[in-house]
Amino acid sequence: MDLQRLPLHDLHVELGGRMVPFAGWHMPVQFEGVMAEHLHTRRAAGLFDVSHMGQVILRPRTDMAALCAEMEALMPVAAAALPEGRQRYGLLTNAQGGILDDLMFANRGDHLLLVVNAGRAAEDIAHLRAHLGDQVEPVTDRALLALQGPQAEDALARLVPAVMAMRFMDVITADTLFGALWISRSGYTGEDGFEISVPVPGAEGLARALLAMAEVAPIGLGARDSLRLEAGLCLHGHDIDASTTPVEAALSWAIPKSRRGGGFPGAERILAELADGPERLRVGLAPEGRAPMREGTALFAADGTPVGTVTSGGFGPSVGAPVAMGYVAAAHAAPGTPLFGEVRGKRLPVLVAALPFIPASFKR
């Protein structure tokens, strides 16, 4: 399979990035090392290349109200209530209530901008085009960078002072030496920070300008995964997929009250689970001891009954211990419930834990 190259591929190689295949792309998995990069992001500011993510513009055929109504027919979100200059998390669902993809969508005045998962981008675009037709415009001439961590604001403000006034989930456009930047105050690490869509010709200059700052370091996929796991954030294809519903995935908060009357794919099952509770739930898992419980680890109750499976797991550098997420039967989902995970033939103790493992530090 031919892998696609990021616009900043050569820069990653120059910086010593170890490149690996991921979702059809050649991606840097680490530079200095996952542990160091993870802790640097929690302490200062990490620069992530997330250009593999899909950027998609939805430009209304008639007006924004009509476009938002069409979006609401595809997702259990209140698109029409999203003010200009704001962004929200949303879910594309199928007729069975499963999650086709999770994404961010922003109201940029005369259009919506979507950021979708790399591994789902082609399917998402085909799905959107099937329902929205020529209103769907994939963005192919821009890179996407994420600057995350408690010092991200200070760093980016040296180049774009306007970011100082942004709140979590605000979006702005800023004209800079690197081209027009589409900036959102968001990310997927649980830290304060920004995602920055930049024209490809300006991407390397922007990345080098940020990396020249003492507090900014390049960060690879490895630390991105451990950061989002500690933050309790789902990874599509692992923690959520077309067979899991938003309620099972503990993402009910993403469905506003105004949409709990239905009118979106899978509403019958999703609304029933909101009313009565699902049969299984996504939970945090805190293994006792030092052995991580990875994806696929089977979970058992104290009497040996199979109750679930781990969907993401590894070592949490900020927690200082193994952390995991998975699905368990609802009767075993309360925080503090003792379970056992089967690791290399041994059943090791693990406690159901509240999520997130590390509280978010967004600027509200």
Protein Blocks (a to p, Z undefined) as FASTA:
>chain_A
ZZdddfklmmmmmnopacddeehiacdfbfnbmklmmmmmmmmcccddfklpccdddddf
kbmmlmmmmmmmmpccdfklpcghiacddddddfkopafbacddddehjaccddddfklm
mmmmmmmmmmnommbccdfkbccdddedjklmmmmmmmmmmlmmpcehiacddddfkopa
ddddddjeopacddddddfklmmmmmmmmmmpmkbccddfklmmmmmmmnopacehilgc
fkbcfklnopmmmpcfklmngjiehklmmmmmmmnopabdcdddddehjbdcdehiacdd
fkopafbdcfbdcddfknopacddddddfklmpghiacdddeehiacddddddddfbdcf
bdZZ
